């Protein structure tokens, strides 16, 4: 396996390995583009049961590897990961929902990732220049004629703002000039995302759900077709011990969704929290009124256990 030279990243790797049951191996390609982007690493389960982390561009291995390992660390420490259990009936809309929600949630996840990298002095001037080069290569400047890339630019700029901690004054002026329509939107979303620390599964989930809401409000104000991020995208809940003991109807509202369950193709049942976000879906087929009466009186813990649903206990 590839040797990790940076001792801080080696320590992070060991912490990640401790949270995974399968061995983790590293593979680093020879490609050096001079640009950094967040699609230059991936995890692949191997036939022997090991998990391979592949760095496809070796422009800055320390940055890219630490980025990927931090994502893995967050997963192993019960930070909620997005799930998709519903279908709208329109494959194009499904793909749009997958892309937008994963981009927004990824930006939220990058807040603790970047915090770790900053604390370990990995965001050097060279890395910042390589990140900006990668961004410029992937996100075209706005043109007077206009195009259909505004949403793409907004979510891309949001992630860049997170990665560069908002950027310097000069960088902000440059983005405002190159992306005059997208940058102000991305900046508002970034400011909202960074209102409170994102240092726990609960705080990250709360911030991400608020980000979904702010993005949806902007879409509506800008005249775009709404994206039902709250109902369609499952963000597993982060619950206190007290909430787990409460009856289901004291914590969640079950909604008979207009969207269909991925597996059964029947109309899905979505559990919405007080924040309006899909916390889980239940695979129910033609349930009766007495069934619901019984279900609602069960404890949240009992329902989560019965249906093998993901959740995190709030500390």
C-alpha positions in Angstrom: 0.0 0.0 0.0 1.1 3.6 -0.7 3.0 5.1 2.3 1.5 8.2 3.9 4.3 10.7 4.5 2.5 13.4 6.5 2.2 12.2 10.1 -1.0 14.1 10.8 -2.7 12.4 7.8 -1.2 9.1 8.9 -2.9 9.6 12.3 -6.1 10.5 10.6 -5.9 7.4 8.4 -5.4 5.2 11.5 -8.5 6.9 13.2 -10.5 6.2 10.1 -9.4 2.6 9.8 -10.4 2.1 13.5 -14.0 3.0 12.5 -14.2 0.6 9.6 -14.5 -3.2 9.8 -12.7 -3.8 6.4 -9.1 -3.0 5.6 -8.5 0.3 3.8 -5.9 0.5 1.1 -4.6 3.5 -0.9 -3.9 3.9 -4.6 -2.4 7.1 -6.1 -2.4 7.7 -9.8 0.5 9.4 -11.6 -1.6 12.1 -13.2 -0.7 15.7 -12.1 -3.0 18.3 -13.7 -1.9 21.3 -11.5 -5.6 21.7 -10.5 -7.5 20.5 -7.5 -11.2 19.6 -7.3 -13.3 17.4 -5.0 -13.9 14.7 -7.6 -10.3 13.5 -7.6 -10.7 10.7 -5.1 -13.1 7.9 -4.6 -13.8 4.8 -2.5 -14.3 1.4 -4.1 -15.1 -1.9 -2.4 -12.8 -4.6 -3.7 -13.5 -8.3 -4.3 -11.4 -9.3 -1.3 -13.6 -7.2 1.0 -11.1 -4.3 1.4 -12.0 -0.7 0.7 -9.7 1.1 -1.8 -9.3 4.9 -1.7 -8.0 6.0 -5.1 -6.5 9.4 -5.7 -6.9 10.0 -9.4 -4.9 13.2 -9.6 -1.7 13.6 -7.6 -1.5 17.4 -7.8 -1.6 17.6 -4.1 -1.9 14.2 -2.4 -2.0 15.6 1.1 -4.9 17.8 0.4 -7.0 15.3 -1.6 -6.3 12.3 0.7 -7.0 14.3 3.9 -10.3 15.5 2.3 -11.4 12.0 1.4 -10.3 10.6 4.8 -12.2 13.3 6.6 -15.4 12.3 4.7 -14.8 8.8 5.8 -14.2 9.9 9.4 -17.5 11.8 9.5 -19.4 8.7 8.1 -17.8 6.5 10.8 -18.7 9.0 13.5 -22.4 8.9 12.7 -22.7 12.2 10.8 -25.9 11.6 8.7 -25.5 10.7 5.1 -28.1 11.5 2.5 -30.5 8.7 1.4 -32.9 8.5 -1.5 -35.9 6.2 -1.1 -38.5 7.9 -3.4 -39.2 8.5 -7.1 -41.0 11.5 -8.4 -42.0 9.7 -11.6 -39.8 12.0 -13.7 -36.3 10.6 -14.0 -34.9 14.0 -15.0 -36.3 15.6 -11.9 -34.9 12.7 -9.8 -31.5 13.3 -11.2 -31.7 17.1 -10.5 -32.8 16.4 -6.9 -29.9 14.0 -6.4 -27.4 16.4 -7.9 -28.6 19.6 -6.1 -29.1 18.0 -2.7 -25.8 16.2 -2.7 -24.0 19.4 -3.7 -25.6 21.4 -1.0 -25.1 18.7 1.7 -21.5 18.2 0.5 -20.9 21.9 1.1 -22.2 21.6 4.6 -20.0 18.5 5.2 -17.0 20.4 3.9 -17.2 22.8 6.9 -15.7 20.3 9.4 -13.4 18.8 6.6 -11.9 22.3 6.0 -11.6 23.0 9.7 -9.4 19.9 10.1 -7.3 20.8 7.1 -6.8 24.3 8.4 -5.9 23.1 11.8 -3.2 20.9 10.2 -1.9 23.7 7.9 -2.8 22.0 4.7 -4.5 24.9 3.0 -1.3 26.6 1.8 -1.1 29.4 -0.8 -0.2 26.8 -3.4 -3.2 24.6 -2.6 -5.5 27.7 -2.8 -4.2 28.5 -6.2 -4.7 24.9 -7.4 -8.3 24.9 -6.0 -9.0 28.2 -7.9 -7.5 26.8 -11.0 -9.7 23.7 -10.7 -12.8 25.8 -10.1 -12.1 28.1 -13.1 -11.6 25.1 -15.3 -14.9 23.5 -14.3 -17.2 26.5 -13.8 -17.5 28.8 -16.8 -17.8 32.6 -16.3 -21.2 34.1 -16.8 -21.9 35.7 -20.2 -24.3 38.6 -21.2 -26.2 36.2 -23.4 -27.0 34.0 -20.4 -27.3 30.2 -20.2 -28.8 27.5 -18.1 -25.9 27.1 -15.6 -27.0 29.5 -12.8 -27.9 26.8 -10.3 -24.7 24.9 -11.1 -22.7 28.1 -10.5 -24.5 28.9 -7.3 -23.8 25.5 -5.7 -20.3 25.4 -7.0 -19.5 28.8 -5.6 -21.0 27.9 -2.3 -18.6 24.9 -2.0 -15.7 27.1 -3.0 -16.6 29.7 -0.4 -16.7 26.9 2.2 -13.4 25.5 1.1 -11.7 28.9 1.1 -13.5 30.1 4.3 -15.3 32.9 2.4 -12.2 34.0 0.5 -10.1 37.2 0.7 -11.5 40.6 -0.3 -9.7 40.3 -3.7 -11.1 36.9 -4.3 -14.6 38.0 -3.5 -14.3 40.9 -5.8 -13.1 38.6 -8.6 -16.0 36.2 -8.1 -18.5 39.0 -8.0 -17.1 40.2 -11.4 -16.9 36.8 -13.0 -20.2 35.5 -11.6 -22.4 38.6 -11.1 -25.7 36.7 -10.8 -24.5 33.6 -9.0 -22.0 35.0 -6.5 -24.5 37.1 -4.4 -26.7 34.1 -4.0 -23.9 31.8 -3.1 -22.6 34.3 -0.6 -26.0 34.6 1.2 -26.2 30.8 1.4 -22.7 30.6 2.8 -23.3 33.3 5.4 -26.4 31.4 6.5 -24.6 28.1 6.6 -21.8 29.5 8.8 -24.1 31.2 11.4 -23.3 28.5 14.0 -20.5 26.0 14.4 -20.9 22.7 12.5 -19.1 20.5 14.9 -21.5 17.6 15.7 -23.9 15.4 13.8 -26.8 17.4 15.2 -25.5 20.8 14.3 -24.5 19.7 10.8 -27.9 18.2 10.1 -29.6 21.3 11.3 -27.5 23.6 9.2 -27.9 21.4 6.1 -31.7 21.3 6.5 -31.7 25.1 6.8 -29.5 25.3 3.7 -32.0 23.2 1.8 -34.8 25.6 2.9 -32.8 28.7 2.0 -31.9 27.3 -1.4 -35.6 26.4 -2.1 -36.7 29.9 -1.1 -34.2 31.4 -3.6 -35.4 29.1 -6.4 -39.0 30.2 -5.8 -38.0 33.9 -5.7 -35.9 33.6 -8.9 -38.9 32.0 -10.7 -37.5 28.5 -11.0 -39.6 25.4 -10.6 -39.6 24.3 -6.9 -37.4 21.3 -5.8 -39.0 19.3 -3.0 -35.8 18.8 -1.1 -37.6 18.6 2.3 -39.9 15.7 1.3 -37.8 13.9 -1.3 -34.4 13.7 0.4 -33.9 11.6 3.5 -31.6 13.1 6.1 -31.5 10.5 8.9 -32.4 12.0 12.2 -30.2 13.0 15.2 -32.3 12.3 18.3 -31.9 12.7 22.0 -32.6 9.8 24.3 -35.7 11.5 25.4 -37.0 11.8 21.8 -36.3 8.1 21.3 -38.6 7.3 24.2 -41.5 9.5 23.0 -44.3 8.1 20.9 -43.8 8.4 17.1 -46.6 11.0 16.7 -44.9 13.3 19.3 -41.7 13.6 17.2 -42.7 12.9 13.6 -45.6 13.4 11.2 -46.2 10.6 8.8 -47.1 11.9 5.3 -48.6 9.8 2.5 -46.3 11.1 -0.2 -47.1 11.9 -3.7 -43.8 10.2 -4.6 -43.3 6.4 -4.9 -41.1 4.1 -2.9 -38.0 3.1 -4.8 -38.5 -0.6 -3.9 -42.2 -1.2 -3.8 -43.2 1.4 -6.3 -46.2 2.1 -4.1 -46.8 5.6 -2.7 -44.3 6.3 0.0 -44.8 7.2 3.6 -42.4 9.9 4.8 -41.7 10.8 8.4 -41.3 14.6 8.6 -39.7 16.1 11.6 -40.5 19.5 13.2 -38.1 21.0 10.7 -40.1 19.7 7.7 -37.3 17.4 6.6 -37.7 13.8 5.5 -36.1 11.8 8.4 -37.0 8.4 7.1 -39.5 6.6 4.9 -41.5 3.5 5.8 -42.1 0.6 3.4 -45.9 0.4 4.0 -48.4 -1.1 1.5 -52.1 -0.3 2.0 -51.9 0.1 5.8 -55.2 0.2 7.6 -56.4 2.9 10.1 -55.9 0.5 13.1 -52.3 -0.1 11.9 -51.6 3.6 11.9 -53.2 4.0 15.3 -50.9 1.4 16.7 -47.9 2.7 14.9 -48.3 6.2 16.2 -48.4 5.0 19.8 -45.1 3.1 19.5 -41.9 4.7 20.7 -39.6 6.3 18.2 -36.9 3.8 19.2 -39.2 0.9 18.5 -40.1 2.1 15.1 -36.5 2.8 14.1 -35.5 -0.6 15.3 -38.4 -2.5 13.7 -37.7 -1.0 10.3 -33.9 -1.0 10.5 -33.7 2.8 10.0 -30.5 4.8 10.4 -30.3 7.4 13.1 -27.8 9.1 15.4 -28.1 9.6 19.1 -27.5 13.2 20.1 -24.8 13.6 22.7 
